[in-house]
Amino acid sequence: MATIKAVRGTRDLLPPETALWNHVEATARAVFARYGFGEIRTPVFEVTELFARGVGEETDIVSKEMYTWEDRGRTESDKGQSLTLRPENTAGVVRAYIEHKMAETGMLEKLFYIGPQFRRERPQRGRYRQFWQIGAEVLGPPWSGSDSALRDAEVLEMLATLLNELGVKGWRLALNSVGSAEDRAKYSAALREALQPVKHKMCEDNQRRAETNPLRVLDSKEPGDQEIINALPKISEFWSEDSRTHFDQVKAALDACGVAYVEEPRLVRGLDYYTRTTFEFTVPDGSGLGTQNALLGGGRYDGLSEMLGGPKAPGIGFAIGEDRLILTLQAQAAAAEPKKLDAFIAPMGVSQNAGALKLAQDLRRAGLTVEVGDGSFRLKKSFEAADKLARKMVIFGEDEASSGILTVKDFAAGEQTKVPCAELVAMLKG
Ligand code: HAM
């Protein structure tokens, strides 16, 4: 009988790896608590319209990647509702914020979540159809200070702290502002105009977006369209004085806290709700993510609550791709494995122990890291111990002692060579 496997793009998380997941989540919870965040848990599915309105019809997420189904009605005449597995959690959090009238407290809400999200993307390393996000949102009525640049900088500083506490190495914060809703409208119009004469050269999706939502053209990964995309106007040319000031304040606060960032004028992010600050943290190549090097992303969404029929409640938030964070930590831990010793000296027989120790003394004095086996070890045991501990093994037997020619095994190269004693230090360093 054919066995049943996990669905493509989903995976089982097993021990011992789950211990790392728990460690990451516990660290995130501890850091979030220090910044005054409380946990929110929203349903895994919502009405489809929430994402269509919140994330945007023309985004890749909504137009291509959602798991949507018509829910069965209770009776024949009761038409079923369209429901969707959440592709992200910000829209759900803001829906809950509105539904529970959280704005009425007049306070700033600081909420975090940890949970699975679903997108029907092409699976590859670091990209799954069920993946996990650790995210947080800060929102409130304008008089709670929710649209202050201080909040943006606080969220970014918290992220830097969390990544550092987890030991993520080499992260890079890319920062931009997509301007206010008005700036974006002007920018959209300018993009539409700039795309008019060239759009016929672009892929079908981009031709459509050039009309319906030109900002989304900027997210396109279509290789043939990049030249046109690179030549398009930049959002910074359309910032109002207020948007520019807000962005300057975010940067000044980050500078004050010593959080490094790189300005990236084309970082618009693939969701429609963003206004003003947008950001992404990436990790360097070789951190286990392949081409999916965005560890997390986020930004401000000053109009989202109103787009969902709620009160004015500016906000900012982020979501970390937890799967990607785990892959990064695993790859970086492997790379940081204790460096192997330069040499393991294997005396051939107990009578060679003293000479082997003398050789180790010489090598250590020359600055090499060395371990000595024992003459009572069988050759196989020496090989095994040496392979675990050191890059190379030096065989020290009666012949070697008398001739001054040593046999050196290089484990990485899988080679065994004869080396005169005088050349040994240079050879072991190489
Ligand atoms: P996003 O950029 O769509 O933003 O996703 C955030 C992070 O989730 C990405 O940077 C990535 O690490 C991870 N991620 C996305 N798709 C996948 C996937 N298929 N497999 C594995 N990891 C994935 C949002 O979701 C916004 N809600 C973030 C936000 C919160 N903005 C404001 N508040």
Boltz pocket constraint, residues with backbone or C-beta under 6 A from the ligand:
constraints:
  - pocket:
      binder: B
      contacts: [[A, 87], [A, 88], [A, 89], [A, 90], [A, 119], [A, 121], [A, 126], [A, 127], [A, 128], [A, 129], [A, 130], [A, 131], [A, 132], [A, 133], [A, 135], [A, 136], [A, 137], [A, 294], [A, 295], [A, 296], [A, 297], [A, 298], [A, 299], [A, 300], [A, 316], [A, 317], [A, 318], [A, 319], [A, 320], [A, 321], [A, 322], [A, 323], [A, 324]]
      max_distance: 6.0
